[in-house]
């Protein structure tokens, strides 16, 4: 594990030993679409505080927000999207690297492009470790994620901003900081540890051609 990966792994490990976190066991979880606007739906969990998801639909394709904690939930999400639209799902956005948001990545077709920040992808390097860190959230029900044998990482990463055109609908993704997935303190760049402006977290001492330091516009 390199220095960067070691820093990215500390967020859970620094918690007290008896800390279980919210109950994210997927057994009994059912998601219900709730319209938020034209072509925008929240997929709301029937059991709090289990994860919600989302889908945004354009004229050409759909984008899904987070993949669920295992293959069953991932397929449940995809079934709901197919009920909401006949447009193909082309994009899956991982809002964080945490397994309850990303373990289901593997169950999406290879034709779906997974998008996230480079910080999240750099955090997705040790599946066994992440499973151990989520064991408390699962209330020690390791069988609920036994199907997750590979951690599919994002195909496309961005540093601070990414725009995705779904056809007459532009989805904008922003990386506002590093609280969930990187350096020693919130508000510090995980590469150079310089202070970051919270409104413009890309402003640091990293070279302009550093890996992942870029914006994307996807059409």
C-alpha positions as CSV (number, residue, x, y, z in Angstrom):
1,X,0.0,0.0,0.0
2,X,1.6,3.3,-1.1
3,X,1.5,6.5,1.0
4,X,-1.5,7.9,-0.9
5,X,-3.5,4.7,-0.4
6,X,-2.6,4.6,3.2
7,X,-4.1,8.0,3.8
8,X,-7.2,7.1,1.9
9,X,-7.8,4.1,4.1
10,X,-7.8,6.0,7.4
11,X,-11.3,7.4,7.4
12,X,-12.9,4.2,8.8
13,X,-10.0,2.8,10.7
14,X,-9.7,5.8,13.0
15,X,-13.2,5.2,14.4
16,X,-13.6,3.6,17.9
17,X,-13.3,-0.2,17.9
18,X,-16.9,-0.7,19.1
19,X,-18.4,1.7,16.5
20,X,-20.8,-0.2,14.2
21,X,-22.1,2.7,12.2
22,X,-25.6,2.9,10.6
23,X,-27.3,-0.4,9.8
24,X,-26.8,-0.9,6.1
25,X,-27.7,-4.6,5.8
26,X,-29.5,-4.9,2.5
27,X,-31.8,-7.7,3.6
28,X,-35.4,-6.5,3.2
29,X,-34.3,-3.3,1.4
30,X,-36.8,-2.1,-1.2
31,X,-36.4,1.1,-3.2
32,X,-39.3,3.1,-4.4
33,X,-39.1,5.7,-7.2
34,X,-40.1,9.2,-6.1
35,X,-40.3,11.9,-8.8
36,X,-38.3,15.0,-8.0
37,X,-38.8,16.7,-11.4
38,X,-39.2,15.7,-15.1
39,X,-36.9,12.8,-15.7
40,X,-35.4,13.0,-12.2
41,X,-36.3,10.3,-9.6
42,X,-35.0,9.5,-6.1
43,X,-35.0,5.8,-5.3
44,X,-36.0,5.9,-1.7
45,X,-35.2,3.1,0.8
46,X,-38.0,1.6,2.8
47,X,-35.7,1.1,5.8
48,X,-33.8,4.1,7.2
49,X,-30.9,4.7,7.3
50,X,-30.2,2.4,4.4
51,X,-29.0,4.1,1.2
52,X,-31.1,5.8,-1.3
53,X,-30.2,6.0,-5.0
54,X,-31.3,8.1,-7.9
55,X,-31.8,8.2,-11.7
56,X,-31.7,11.1,-14.1
57,X,-33.1,10.6,-17.6
58,X,-32.3,12.5,-20.7
59,X,-33.5,12.3,-24.3
60,X,-30.7,9.9,-25.2
61,X,-29.8,7.9,-22.1
62,X,-30.1,7.6,-18.3
63,X,-27.6,8.1,-15.5
64,X,-27.8,6.2,-12.2
65,X,-26.6,7.6,-8.8
66,X,-24.7,4.9,-6.9
67,X,-24.7,1.1,-7.4
68,X,-25.9,-0.4,-4.1
69,X,-24.2,-2.6,-1.6
70,X,-24.4,-5.9,-3.5
71,X,-25.4,-7.5,-6.8
72,X,-29.0,-8.0,-5.8
73,X,-29.5,-4.3,-4.9
74,X,-27.7,-3.3,-8.0
75,X,-30.0,-5.4,-10.2
76,X,-33.0,-4.0,-8.2
77,X,-31.9,-0.5,-9.1
78,X,-31.5,-1.4,-12.8
79,X,-35.0,-3.0,-12.9
80,X,-36.5,0.2,-11.5
81,X,-34.7,2.3,-14.1
82,X,-36.1,0.0,-16.9
83,X,-39.6,0.6,-15.4
84,X,-39.1,4.3,-15.5
85,X,-37.6,4.7,-19.0
86,X,-36.9,2.8,-22.3
87,X,-33.7,4.9,-22.6
88,X,-30.5,2.9,-22.1
89,X,-28.5,3.4,-18.9
90,X,-25.1,4.7,-20.1
91,X,-23.6,6.2,-16.9
92,X,-23.3,5.2,-13.2
93,X,-21.9,7.8,-10.8
94,X,-20.2,6.8,-7.6
95,X,-20.7,9.6,-5.0
96,X,-18.2,8.0,-2.7
97,X,-15.9,4.9,-2.6
98,X,-17.7,3.3,0.3
99,X,-18.9,-0.2,-0.4
100,X,-22.5,0.5,0.2
101,X,-22.3,2.8,-2.8
102,X,-19.9,0.9,-5.0
103,X,-19.9,-2.9,-4.3
104,X,-22.8,-3.2,-6.8
105,X,-20.7,-1.7,-9.6
106,X,-19.8,-5.2,-10.8
107,X,-23.4,-6.0,-11.6
108,X,-23.8,-3.2,-14.1
109,X,-23.1,-4.1,-17.7
110,X,-19.7,-3.3,-19.1
111,X,-21.4,-0.9,-21.5
112,X,-22.2,1.4,-18.6
113,X,-19.4,4.0,-17.9
114,X,-18.7,4.4,-14.2
115,X,-17.8,8.0,-13.3
116,X,-16.4,9.3,-10.0
117,X,-13.7,11.6,-8.6
118,X,-10.1,10.4,-8.8
119,X,-10.0,10.4,-5.0
120,X,-12.8,7.8,-4.9
121,X,-11.1,5.6,-7.4
122,X,-7.8,5.8,-5.5
123,X,-9.6,4.6,-2.4
124,X,-10.9,1.5,-4.1
125,X,-7.8,-0.6,-4.0
126,X,-8.4,-3.3,-1.3
127,X,-11.8,-5.1,-1.4
128,X,-11.1,-7.3,1.5
129,X,-10.2,-4.4,3.7
130,X,-13.3,-2.4,2.7
131,X,-15.5,-5.5,3.4
132,X,-14.0,-5.7,6.9
133,X,-14.6,-2.0,7.5
134,X,-18.3,-2.4,6.5
135,X,-18.8,-5.5,8.7
136,X,-20.3,-3.5,11.5
137,X,-22.7,-1.7,9.1
138,X,-23.9,-5.2,8.0
139,X,-24.4,-6.2,11.6
140,X,-21.8,-9.0,11.1
141,X,-23.8,-10.4,8.2
142,X,-20.9,-11.1,5.8
143,X,-23.1,-13.4,3.7
144,X,-25.1,-10.3,2.4
145,X,-22.0,-9.2,0.4
146,X,-20.5,-12.7,-0.3
147,X,-21.4,-12.2,-4.0
148,X,-19.0,-9.2,-4.2
149,X,-15.8,-10.8,-5.3
150,X,-14.5,-7.9,-7.4
151,X,-14.5,-4.2,-6.8
152,X,-15.1,-2.6,-10.2
153,X,-13.5,0.8,-10.2
154,X,-14.6,3.9,-12.1
155,X,-13.8,4.0,-15.8
156,X,-13.6,7.8,-15.9
157,X,-12.4,10.1,-13.1
158,X,-12.3,13.8,-12.7
159,X,-10.6,16.2,-10.3
160,X,-13.1,18.9,-9.6
161,X,-15.8,19.0,-12.2
162,X,-17.5,16.8,-14.8
163,X,-20.5,17.5,-17.1
164,X,-22.4,14.7,-18.7
165,X,-24.9,15.3,-21.5
166,X,-27.8,12.8,-21.4
167,X,-29.5,14.5,-24.3
168,X,-31.3,17.7,-23.6
169,X,-30.2,17.4,-20.0
170,X,-26.8,18.2,-18.6
171,X,-25.7,16.6,-15.3
172,X,-22.9,18.4,-13.5
173,X,-20.7,16.6,-11.0
174,X,-18.5,18.6,-8.5
175,X,-15.9,17.3,-6.1
176,X,-16.2,19.9,-3.3
177,X,-13.6,18.5,-0.9
178,X,-11.9,15.4,0.5
179,X,-13.8,14.7,3.8
180,X,-14.8,11.2,2.8
181,X,-11.9,9.9,0.9
182,X,-8.5,11.5,1.2
183,X,-5.7,13.4,3.0
184,X,-5.0,13.9,6.7
185,X,-7.5,16.7,7.3
186,X,-10.7,17.9,5.6
187,X,-9.8,20.9,3.4
188,X,-6.3,19.7,2.5
189,X,-5.3,18.4,-0.9
190,X,-4.5,14.7,-0.6
191,X,-1.6,15.0,-3.0
192,X,0.3,18.1,-1.8
193,X,-1.4,18.7,1.6
194,X,-1.8,22.4,0.7
195,X,-4.8,24.2,2.0
196,X,-7.8,24.2,-0.2
197,X,-10.4,26.9,-0.6
198,X,-13.7,25.2,0.3
199,X,-15.5,26.8,-2.7
200,X,-12.7,26.0,-5.1
201,X,-11.0,22.8,-3.8
202,X,-9.0,22.3,-7.0
203,X,-6.7,25.3,-6.1
204,X,-3.6,23.8,-4.7
205,X,0.1,23.3,-5.5
206,X,-0.3,20.2,-7.6
207,X,1.1,20.5,-11.1
208,X,-1.5,21.2,-13.8
209,X,-0.7,17.9,-15.5
210,X,-1.0,15.7,-12.3
211,X,-2.9,12.5,-12.9
212,X,-6.7,13.1,-12.5
213,X,-6.3,16.9,-12.3
214,X,-8.7,17.7,-15.1
215,X,-12.3,18.4,-16.0
216,X,-14.4,16.5,-18.4
217,X,-17.4,17.2,-20.6
218,X,-19.0,14.0,-21.8
219,X,-21.5,13.9,-24.8
